[in-house]
Amino acid sequence: MRQTAFILAGLVSVAALGLTGCDVKKTQEGKVDLPKYEVSKTQEGNVQLPKYDVEAPKVDVTTEKKEVNVPKVGVYTEKEKLTVPKVEITPAKDRDDNKVAKTDESKK
């Protein structure tokens, strides 16, 4: 249980770090033009929202020790040459698109 909490916290941290690489700039101001209208009140209003009584179920989460059959597999490694992806991340504020275009053209 504790290990799962650490894994989830790590994943959230990685996701947050991934979002910090963005550089956001406002390119246009927002604007709203509301139509002009006139309304005359003909009677008083009355609104009553429904009420609910909710009884939630009781949930108890516990652990217990059980004996289960777990397969055992021998693990070995050997070296092989594989083609693997390579990812380079440059934050938006440090990015130079002209440099990337020149690098792509030199590969042709």
C-alpha positions in Angstrom: 0.0 0.0 0.0 2.8 2.4 0.9 4.7 1.5 -2.2 1.7 2.3 -4.4 1.4 5.7 -2.7 5.0 6.4 -3.5 4.6 5.3 -7.2 1.5 7.5 -7.6 3.3 10.5 -6.0 6.2 9.9 -8.4 3.9 9.8 -11.5 2.2 13.0 -10.4 5.5 14.7 -9.9 6.7 13.7 -13.4 3.5 14.9 -15.0 3.9 18.3 -13.2 7.5 18.6 -14.4 6.4 17.9 -17.9 4.0 20.8 -17.8 6.6 23.2 -16.7 8.3 22.9 -20.1 5.5 24.9 -21.7 5.8 28.6 -22.4 2.4 30.3 -22.6 1.9 33.7 -24.2 -1.4 35.6 -24.6 -1.8 36.3 -28.3 -5.2 38.1 -28.2 -7.3 39.8 -25.6 -10.7 38.4 -24.9 -13.9 40.4 -25.6 -17.6 39.8 -25.1 -20.3 41.9 -26.7 -23.6 41.3 -24.9 -26.8 42.1 -26.7 -28.9 45.0 -25.3 -32.4 44.1 -24.1 -35.2 45.3 -21.8 -37.3 43.1 -19.6 -40.3 43.9 -17.6 -41.2 41.8 -14.5 -44.8 40.5 -14.6 -44.9 38.4 -11.4 -42.7 37.5 -8.4 -40.7 34.3 -8.9 -40.2 31.4 -6.4 -37.6 28.7 -6.8 -37.3 25.7 -4.5 -34.5 23.2 -5.2 -35.1 19.5 -4.3 -33.6 18.1 -1.2 -32.0 14.7 -0.9 -31.1 12.5 2.0 -28.1 10.3 1.0 -26.8 7.4 3.0 -23.4 6.3 1.7 -22.3 2.7 2.2 -19.7 1.9 4.8 -16.4 0.8 3.2 -13.7 -0.9 5.1 -10.4 -1.6 3.4 -8.1 -3.9 5.2 -5.3 -6.4 4.4 -4.9 -10.0 5.3 -2.2 -12.6 4.7 -3.2 -15.4 2.2 -1.2 -18.2 0.7 -1.3 -18.3 -3.1 0.6 -20.1 -5.8 3.1 -17.8 -7.5 4.9 -18.9 -10.6 8.7 -18.8 -10.5 10.6 -18.0 -13.6 14.3 -18.0 -14.2 15.6 -14.7 -15.5 18.7 -14.2 -17.6 20.0 -11.5 -19.9 22.1 -11.4 -23.0 23.2 -8.4 -25.0 21.5 -7.6 -28.3 21.6 -4.6 -30.6 18.2 -2.9 -30.9 17.0 0.3 -32.4 15.4 2.3 -29.6 13.7 5.7 -29.6 15.6 8.7 -28.5 13.7 11.6 -27.1 15.1 15.1 -26.4 13.0 17.7 -24.8 13.8 21.4 -25.1 11.6 23.8 -23.1 9.6 26.2 -25.3 11.5 29.2 -24.1 14.9 27.7 -25.1 13.7 26.3 -28.5 15.2 27.6 -31.7 13.1 26.3 -34.7 15.7 27.5 -37.2 18.3 25.3 -35.7 16.0 22.2 -35.9 15.2 23.0 -39.5 18.8 23.2 -40.5 19.6 19.9 -38.7 16.7 18.1 -40.6 17.9 19.5 -44.0 21.4 18.3 -43.4 20.1 14.7 -43.0 18.6 14.6 -46.5 
